[in-house]
Amino acid sequence: MSINVYQQLIALLRPLGRRLRWRMSVEWFVRTAWITFALASIVLLAGRIFPIDGYRLVAGVLVAVWLIGWTIYSAVRPIKPFAVARHTDAELGLHDRLSTAFALANPTQKSPRGFDRTLVAHQLDDALTTAHAIEPRRAFPIHVERAMVLRAAAALLVGIVLLALPNPMDAIVAERTQVAKTAQAEAVKLEQLAQEIEKNTTLTPEDKNALLRQMRELIAQLKSNPGDAKKALADLSKFQEQLRATLRVDPVTSMEQMALASLAQQLAQLAGAKDTPQDAAETAKLLEELASQLDKLSPEQRAALASALDRAAAQTAAGDPNLASALSQMAQSTRDGKVDSRSQSASRQAGQTLRDAANREALQQAVARALNQSDASQRAMAQAQGQGNQGNQGNQGTQGNQGQGQNQGQGNQGTQGNSGQGQGNQVGGGGGTNANTLPGANRTGRAGEPTGQNKSFGTGDLETVYAPVATGQGREEFVTGQQNPSGDTTNREGKAPQPGTNNPALVPYNQVFQKYAEIAGQTMEHSYIPSGLQDFVKEYFSGLEP
């Protein structure tokens, strides 16, 4: 019989246990809700004071973890039947009826000796009757402390208000995120450039290692940047300063590049090569090959080669005296037409100076590419920082100064207006040129909106222009004189323009424009030009296009 009573008691205590567990869960919810909401509100408030990334997510995670914990606590928290019986006896004042009956009816426990079985049976029947009469909701009403509810409501309201109001720190966080992404992207671009420089065989190992070491340091700094635009800009500026300080390069001037390009073209023609040398190193190789075959060249070919070397020497004298001297000596050996120790020494010297020029030009181009890329990275970082427009105000002001100088002309004073703001030649001050070196334009009114009757200047008005690299015309002349201390008389060939003949330096404008435009494009690509000045160079040549 006790087994049957025990099962009945467990069945009667089960709904009481569910109600008791629910009440405990609600009470735990109310007691802990205000703490959770307060912590979430503190996180939201901190996110309005400091630029914290993902502070809303942190606050949401706090609330979510609390809700999940409460749900698990409510669903799986065990309450044993004996504990339910004791809670029921205590709250309903049953004087331990249910707990005593549960203990006496438990088949796993033996009743103490001396207990009257009839009395035990009456006690069990009374406990069952009492348990049947208990209604769970009335037995365990839910009581919540009003103070706890008010605290939770206040903390929740504060959190909602903090979420609803716009946060000025969000812009800073978004800016940092964008800066970090931009820094990573620019680091990838610099890494790609470093890989290209590493494959460059023209650079000397010392110059290459020095350049790559500084680039890799900058790449590591950008990759580890947490979103601090000022630090990224400072790292880029420091990189540019160190690059200029450690890798000082004597620039290969445009005139020198043009002279070497012209020499390479003429050497290719004399050697019968299909392809023109692309750099000074290839030019040196071709020159040495021709020097080893001087005795096989015709007098006309030797004269053409010597003339080409003389012109290249004259055009490179200002920029590289060593190269000019070597080319001049090579020209003299070429005229002799003998392959001897003197001519071989002259060809080796000329070849070495050309290779030095190639190394210098390669280093200049590599440094220029690194500086140009770092300059582009600076612009990207400034834009990511949300200050791109402010960073460009200097360039916009420069354009305004140039436009102001061009628009000051009235009527026939267009030339004066063009030369108005001459200070634009300063770096960062406008990037323009001295307009008095260009043909003047007679304009009035605003730029792009002529209102006068004067004719605007056009490139079609030019027939010929001065082009020092153009090959000229003239006839061969022989000048006789005492050439050496021994008194021997030698003849030297040369070209001299006669009165009325065409000046070889004056060529049709349309023929040289494309060449000079290509030289300018190559110079912009391989030389460091501040970003604010590149657009002016492009606009300048666009305006000169025939």
URTAFEN-V828628 format. One record per residue. N is the residue number from 1. RES is the residue in one letter. D_FIRST is the distance of its C-alpha to the first C-alpha in whole Angstrom. Layout:
N,RES,D_FIRST + N,RES,D_FIRST
//
This chain:
1,M,0 + 2,S,4 + 3,I,5 + 4,N,5 + 5,V,6 + 6,Y,9 + 7,Q,10 + 8,Q,11 + 9,L,12 + 10,I,15 + 11,A,16 + 12,L,17 + 13,L,18 + 14,R,20 + 15,P,23 + 16,L,23 + 17,G,24 + 18,R,27 + 19,R,28 + 20,L,28 + 21,R,30 + 22,W,33 + 23,R,34 + 24,M,34 + 25,S,36 + 26,V,38 + 27,E,39 + 28,W,40 + 29,F,42 + 30,V,44 + 31,R,44 + 32,T,46 + 33,A,48 + 34,W,51 + 35,I,51 + 36,T,51 + 37,F,54 + 38,A,56 + 39,L,56 + 40,A,57 + 41,S,59 + 42,I,61 + 43,V,61 + 44,L,63 + 45,L,65 + 46,A,66 + 47,G,67 + 48,R,70 + 49,I,71 + 50,F,71 + 51,P,72 + 52,I,69 + 53,D,68 + 54,G,65 + 55,Y,64 + 56,R,62 + 57,L,60 + 58,V,59 + 59,A,58 + 60,G,56 + 61,V,54 + 62,L,53 + 63,V,51 + 64,A,50 + 65,V,48 + 66,W,47 + 67,L,45 + 68,I,44 + 69,G,42 + 70,W,41 + 71,T,40 + 72,I,38 + 73,Y,37 + 74,S,35 + 75,A,34 + 76,V,32 + 77,R,31 + 78,P,28 + 79,I,26 + 80,K,22 + 81,P,19 + 82,F,19 + 83,A,23 + 84,V,22 + 85,A,20 + 86,R,23 + 87,H,25 + 88,T,24 + 89,D,23 + 90,A,27 + 91,E,29 + 92,L,27 + 93,G,27 + 94,L,23 + 95,H,23 + 96,D,21 + 97,R,18 + 98,L,17 + 99,S,18 + 100,T,16 + 101,A,13 + 102,F,13 + 103,A,14 + 104,L,11 + 105,A,9 + 106,N,11 + 107,P,10 + 108,T,14 + 109,Q,14 + 110,K,14 + 111,S,14 + 112,P,17 + 113,R,18 + 114,G,19 + 115,F,16 + 116,D,15 + 117,R,11 + 118,T,12 + 119,L,14 + 120,V,11 + 121,A,9 + 122,H,12 + 123,Q,13 + 124,L,10 + 125,D,11 + 126,D,15 + 127,A,14 + 128,L,13 + 129,T,16 + 130,T,18 + 131,A,18 + 132,H,18 + 133,A,21 + 134,I,23 + 135,E,26 + 136,P,26 + 137,R,30 + 138,R,30 + 139,A,28 + 140,F,30 + 141,P,34 + 142,I,36 + 143,H,39 + 144,V,42 + 145,E,45 + 146,R,48 + 147,A,50 + 148,M,48 + 149,V,49 + 150,L,52 + 151,R,53 + 152,A,51 + 153,A,53 + 154,A,57 + 155,A,56 + 156,L,55 + 157,L,59 + 158,V,61 + 159,G,60 + 160,I,60 + 161,V,64 + 162,L,65 + 163,L,64 + 164,A,66 + 165,L,69 + 166,P,71 + 167,N,71 + 168,P,75 + 169,M,73 + 170,D,72 + 171,A,76 + 172,I,76 + 173,V,73 + 174,A,74 + 175,E,78 + 176,R,77 + 177,T,75 + 178,Q,78 + 179,V,80 + 180,A,77 + 181,K,77 + 182,T,81 + 183,A,82 + 184,Q,80 + 185,A,82 + 186,E,85 + 187,A,84 + 188,V,84 + 189,K,87 + 190,L,88 + 191,E,87 + 192,Q,88 + 193,L,92 + 194,A,91 + 195,Q,91 + 196,E,94 + 197,I,96 + 198,E,94 + 199,K,96 + 200,N,99 + 201,T,102 + 202,T,105 + 203,L,103 + 204,T,104 + 205,P,101 + 206,E,101 + 207,D,101 + 208,K,98 + 209,N,96 + 210,A,97 + 211,L,96 + 212,L,93 + 213,R,92 + 214,Q,92 + 215,M,91 + 216,R,88 + 217,E,87 + 218,L,87 + 219,I,85 + 220,A,82 + 221,Q,83 + 222,L,82 + 223,K,79 + 224,S,78 + 225,N,79 + 226,P,76 + 227,G,77 + 228,D,80 + 229,A,83 + 230,K,85 + 231,K,85 + 232,A,85 + 233,L,88 + 234,A,89 + 235,D,89 + 236,L,91 + 237,S,94 + 238,K,93 + 239,F,93 + 240,Q,97 + 241,E,98 + 242,Q,97 + 243,L,99 + 244,R,102 + 245,A,102 + 246,T,102 + 247,L,103 + 248,R,106 + 249,V,108 + 250,D,111 + 251,P,111 + 252,V,113 + 253,T,115 + 254,S,115 + 255,M,119 + 256,E,118 + 257,Q,115 + 258,M,118 + 259,A,120 + 260,L,118 + 261,A,117 + 262,S,120 + 263,L,121 + 264,A,119 + 265,Q,120 + 266,Q,123 + 267,L,122 + 268,A,120 + 269,Q,123 + 270,L,125 + 271,A,123 + 272,G,122 + 273,A,119 + 274,K,116 + 275,D,114 + 276,T,115 + 277,P,114 + 278,Q,111 + 279,D,111 + 280,A,113 + 281,A,112 + 282,E,113 + 283,T,116 + 284,A,117 + 285,K,116 + 286,L,119 + 287,L,121 + 288,E,121 + 289,E,122 + 290,L,125 + 291,A,126 + 292,S,126 + 293,Q,128 + 294,L,131 + 295,D,133 + 296,K,132 + 297,L,132 + 298,S,135 + 299,P,137 + 300,E,136 + 301,Q,132 + 302,R,133 + 303,A,134 + 304,A,131 + 305,L,129 + 306,A,131 + 307,S,131 + 308,A,127 + 309,L,127 + 310,D,129 + 311,R,128 + 312,A,124 + 313,A,126 + 314,A,127 + 315,Q,124 + 316,T,122 + 317,A,125 + 318,A,123 + 319,G,119 + 320,D,120 + 321,P,123 + 322,N,122 + 323,L,121 + 324,A,124 + 325,S,127 + 326,A,125 + 327,L,125 + 328,S,129 + 329,Q,130 + 330,M,128 + 331,A,130 + 332,Q,133 + 333,S,132 + 334,T,132 + 335,R,135 + 336,D,137 + 337,G,135 + 338,K,135 + 339,V,132 + 340,D,132 + 341,S,131 + 342,R,132 + 343,S,130 + 344,Q,127 + 345,S,126 + 346,A,127 + 347,S,124 + 348,R,122 + 349,Q,122 + 350,A,122 + 351,G,119 + 352,Q,117 + 353,T,118 + 354,L,116 + 355,R,113 + 356,D,113 + 357,A,113 + 358,A,111 + 359,N,108 + 360,R,109 + 361,E,109 + 362,A,105 + 363,L,104 + 364,Q,105 + 365,Q,103 + 366,A,100 + 367,V,100 + 368,A,101 + 369,R,98 + 370,A,96 + 371,L,97 + 372,N,97 + 373,Q,94 + 374,S,93 + 375,D,95 + 376,A,93 + 377,S,89 + 378,Q,91 + 379,R,91 + 380,A,88 + 381,M,86 + 382,A,88 + 383,Q,87 + 384,A,83 + 385,Q,83 + 386,G,84 + 387,Q,88 + 388,G,90 + 389,N,92 + 390,Q,93 + 391,G,94 + 392,N,96 + 393,Q,98 + 394,G,100 + 395,N,101 + 396,Q,101 + 397,G,104 + 398,T,106 + 399,Q,106 + 400,G,107 + 401,N,110 + 402,Q,111 + 403,G,111 + 404,Q,113 + 405,G,115 + 406,Q,116 + 407,N,116 + 408,Q,118 + 409,G,121 + 410,Q,123 + 411,G,126 + 412,N,128 + 413,Q,126 + 414,G,123 + 415,T,124 + 416,Q,124 + 417,G,120 + 418,N,119 + 419,S,120 + 420,G,119 + 421,Q,116 + 422,G,117 + 423,Q,114 + 424,G,112 + 425,N,113 + 426,Q,111 + 427,V,107 + 428,G,105 + 429,G,108 + 430,G,108 + 431,G,109 + 432,G,112 + 433,T,115 + 434,N,119 + 435,A,120 + 436,N,123 + 437,T,123 + 438,L,122 + 439,P,124 + 440,G,124 + 441,A,123 + 442,N,124 + 443,R,121 + 444,T,121 + 445,G,117 + 446,R,114 + 447,A,113 + 448,G,112 + 449,E,114 + 450,P,118 + 451,T,120 + 452,G,123 + 453,Q,126 + 454,N,126 + 455,K,125 + 456,S,122 + 457,F,123 + 458,G,121 + 459,T,121 + 460,G,124 + 461,D,126 + 462,L,127 + 463,E,129 + 464,T,129 + 465,V,127 + 466,Y,127 + 467,A,125 + 468,P,126 + 469,V,124 + 470,A,126 + 471,T,129 + 472,G,132 + 473,Q,135 + 474,G,139 + 475,R,141 + 476,E,141 + 477,E,144 + 478,F,145 + 479,V,146 + 480,T,149 + 481,G,149 + 482,Q,149 + 483,Q,146 + 484,N,146 + 485,P,148 + 486,S,150 + 487,G,151 + 488,D,150 + 489,T,150 + 490,T,147 + 491,N,145 + 492,R,142 + 493,E,141 + 494,G,139 + 495,K,138 + 496,A,140 + 497,P,140 + 498,Q,144 + 499,P,145 + 500,G,143 + 501,T,141 + 502,N,137 + 503,N,135 + 504,P,132 + 505,A,130 + 506,L,130 + 507,V,128 + 508,P,127 + 509,Y,124 + 510,N,122 + 511,Q,122 + 512,V,121 + 513,F,118 + 514,Q,115 + 515,K,116 + 516,Y,116 + 517,A,113 + 518,E,111 + 519,I,112 + 520,A,111 + 521,G,107 + 522,Q,107 + 523,T,108 + 524,M,105 + 525,E,103 + 526,H,104 + 527,S,105 + 528,Y,103 + 529,I,104 + 530,P,102 + 531,S,100 + 532,G,101 + 533,L,105 + 534,Q,104 + 535,D,104 + 536,F,107 + 537,V,108 + 538,K,107 + 539,E,108 + 540,Y,112 + 541,F,112 + 542,S,111 + 543,G,114 + 544,L,116 + 545,E,115 + 546,P,118
//
